[in-house]
Amino acid sequence: IISELHAQTGKRLLLIGHSKGACDAISAVSRFKQSVEGKVAGIVCLNAPICGSALAGSLSEPILDATTTALPRVAAHLLGPQVASLED
């Protein structure tokens, strides 16, 4: 898409991504660097979890004593076998 839009307009593109879409834009430009080089002027990231998220970061710290014991059970229920990913 980037190459097509660049060919049509002759201008470099400004990619705008929101939330995970911003991470996807960064990943795509990084992954296909040679084919998009000179075609992308920049990437604007809106509300992107580039350095993680406050919620995910707080899961490893006690929020309230009453909820601390419930968090692992809730996470296990929601994530199933993927709950181990919270340990990273």
Number of C-alpha atoms within 10 A of each C-alpha: 7 16 15 10 13 16 12 9 9 11 13 18 18 13 16 14 18 15 13 15 16 21 17 14 18 19 12 12 18 12 11 10 13 9 11 18 13 12 19 17 11 13 16 14 19 14 13 17 15 12 7 9 11 9 8 10 11 10 15 14 9 12 11 8 8 9 11 14 11 10 15 15 12 13 15 14 12 11 13 10 9 11 15 11 8 14 7 5
